[in-house]
Amino acid sequence: MPTCRVPHGASPSDPRSAHSRGSAPDMHTPPAKPPRAPGTPFPPAAPPDDPIAPAAAARAALDAEIAALDAALAQLRARRNALAPVLRLPHELLADVFAHVAQDAAAAHPWALEVPWAAVAHVCRYWRAVALHAPRVWAALALKRPEWVAMALQRAKAVPLVVHADLRLMFRDPYVRSIAAIIANIDRIKALELRAPGDRLLMLSVWKLCTRPAPQLETFSFVDFRRLFDVRGPTERVPSSLFAGETPRLRRVELRHCTWCWHSSLFCASVTHLTLDARRVRAHASLDDILDALKRMPRLEVVDLDQLAPVVPWTFQPANPNLVMNRVHLPHLRSLSISALALNCATLLHCISFPPQASLTLHCQPYRRFDDFTALGLALAAKYNGSGSTPAAREHTTLRSLTFIPHTAESVQLRAWTRRVPARELRNEPVEAPLEVHLSWDGPSDESHVIEGLARLCCTLPLAELRTLYVPEWAALTEAAWLDVFRWAARVEELWVCGAAAAQLPRALRRLRCTCGGALAHGPALLFPLLRRLTLEYVDFAAGAEDEAGGFYVHMQNMLLDRRSGPHGCLELHVSHCKNFIEAQMDDLQLLGARVQWTGDELLDFDIAEIDSDNSEEDYEDFYEGASDGLITSDSDSEESDGEGHHSEAHPEHTGELEAQKI
């Protein structure tokens, strides 16, 4: 039997003695447990032989405390977020916002497999609750998987549906079932937009679904985008009878890049907005079919006809008194837009009558000849001839303001107003114009084509009552171009010209007879004879100084002399940001009778101080006058040479006036 050894010098009663009662610790005995914190749950009992059980229990207790603190923090954050202004909106208003977001997302991304607007449900609990329980949000449907479509139809409840279906996704079987489920609720659909698939058989199956009445349908749209990329493929045709012909609330009809029947049930009396786009398709139709379809829609307010090609005679002229054609009157029309060949535009415009307050937008191009623009101008002249049964009607059919905007070498835009618009406002490009005409042509072109197109159109437009005109900075309009384009605008009182377009304006303003194509033509005795205010912006007064006939400044002086005895007396001249114009020249123009207003910016091409003279301003004037004897010369009153060094005398009245001004 082993004996217990007592350490040397220790008695049995020593605490270090192993036989001392309860005093010697056992190395194999675990330490005592720490006291349990109040509120801490008891850890589960662990096997006595598990060494990590106490640590796991402690971690579980700490995790429980962290979870409780997280829950408390979440409650505090929710209470804090509830104070944000956006979360204080009424749920009805927030539901309207979400409904607009859902409709815009469905219209902009109908092909997306995901749901873009669902992100609003991940912002906070309040937004999620509103989004999930607002039927208007779920009423905006796009072509998704059948499970999503079924859930959306259920949550939309009885709210009218707005459907944007991109049928190009129908190459997958689930989406065929989705469109069938949507069309099965045609009695609930308020707006239906279909985009043609790549398979005509699939499209035919969809048309077969659209045979039930649509009592709530207000908007129907069909687009075949394939024609924009492949013109050789088959063209989709909209059936003549859809929805059993029962669409009592139909207001908007839009058919793009497809063909249709002019006797379609879609062209009914309730339609107010009509868009027919025949680009990239062959939609030739007789003029009578088009007009008969418009007659069946007397409530039309907005009409957009794109690339319709009615068969018209090559020699069509609206001014022909022997011309007898079918006509239609649209009494409620507010906006008419036609895009086609110029001759087709002229024909449709000649056959459609509308209130004088309606706005008109034309996009047209000639077919190998600019004479088509003449026919278009005659058709416009019949609409804006200042006629009417009341003064208000006559006011809305008289053109008062005009400007044009050349976009490229092959296109130019003409804008006109029936009210008098200040030239400064014309310069800032007002948004709305009652008349907009976009002229364009194919093939190589230059500035002469733009001028010729404008001249052919403007020579037939009723510009006799025009009051304000703005010509933007574009190209150097020649003297003949000014006369050919604007020779009939005899009542213009305010003219604003920018840049190089004014290079030969002073010469044109001195002409006693206007020409067209080089031949003498009937017209006013002087271009803009009633002109009262002329604004020149970004014009170079030194342009043409090296010309023997005199430069821009010389012709400006001669023009002021010619017009000083006009019906309005002195001309009001505004000079803004012009080059090579100094105060001495302003004084000279005022001596000639002009009331000059100048911004005071001396934008010179050279330094006047470099000229060696006691009076640099006089040297500046002499340099730009271009005459060795100090007299002003031009193409009309300069000395002519007989080839042997002899010169004829200048006009005595001009010479005397200029000499008097110099004295």
C-alpha angles and dihedrals in degrees: 000000000000118000128222113242119220117215116255112273094014125116124213089257093055114115089232090060115107090220093056106116111252095340106097115075119226114233091214096053115101118237122262118274117254117247115272116247116242113266095019112130118238111261117239117268113264130201111272091239096056107104096189098048095097092053093048091051091051092050091050090053092050091048089053091053091048091051091051091050091047090053090051091048091049090053091049092048091049091052090047094048090049087069092061112111094232091057091052092067115114112259091239092059092043090051090054090053092049090048091055090048091051093047093048091048092049092049096045098041108025090147095055113115092208128061108249096191092057088085090081089067091060098059102080141329093265094053091044092052092049093047094048096047101040110097092196090064092056093044091078102087131187128179104278136145116308094250092056093044091051092050092047093050089051096048093044088064110180098340114124112259128238108203127194107179121181099197092192085088091063093094084090117073098227091061092054088060090046095056090045090054091049097047089047085070093053090133088065098044116110099175127020124189119180126188113199119249125226093253120071091203091059090049090050090054089053092050089053089058091055096071100100122090117270105208095172099039111126102159129038122180131174123182130178105197092178090081090065091063105025118033093173096066126090120286120236115234123205110228117249093233119048131165089009088287090285109123104129094167099044109136108156128046121181123178118174133180093353140089128250143179115260089218092056119143088234090074094074134147095262095062115113102166121048128180120178115177115182098171115145092009134090103246100160111164138163117263091238092057091053094047093045090053090051090049090059088059104056094159095063114142103167122032126180116182114182123188097340109161113201114185107256132167117264091235096051113151120174091208092062106118092203092057112115115186139159113264137194130200121210105193096183098046115134102168133023123185123182126181117183144094112322093249092051090048090052092049096050092043090050092052099043119073123190141165116292092241092064119108120235128206122182129186109186144152132191125249103236094311138068092218087087088070088058090056089048091052091051091052090050091047089059089057099042103038097120093252126136144126094250134039090246091054091049090049091055093050098051120088111226106164133034141180136160132210119204107209101179139346087273102045142045132179123217119198126189136179131203091215128065107264117189114247091240090057090048088053090055090055107240112228101230125050123173090218126037122169120184112196119193139160138189131242133034112337144169138191092285091066092055091049093046092049091050092046093051091049099041095047088067100035116100098249096148092106096044112134108174129035131183121193112189127215106276122118137343102278109211124227090255091050092055090050096044097048103037105025093113096051092093097154100054109137101171124044128179118187128180133203125321092356088080095052094109099018095110090055091049091049089058097053115116095202131028122233133205118202091345095302126110110258135187114257144107118330092240135025109256094352092179096049110144105164127037122183120193117193127183090354122152109228090193094059112129094009090141092055115108090223091057134263134263095286093050092052091047089059093047091047091054090051091052094048099041090093093046126123093270097041116213119029120235106229124193118193115194126179093334124162126241095011120132137180094260090060090050089055091050092051090049089052087056090058103265121133099224126198115185132183089222097236111143102202101177130177091215141020113269090204089067091067109096104231141106090239111039093180092060090049089051091053093046091050094056097037089067095204123118093207095050095249122125114245133190141163093277104043104023123118113269122219123222093208095259099079094269119124132200122232121268123243105291096217094054093043092050093048094049092046089051091051091050092050 
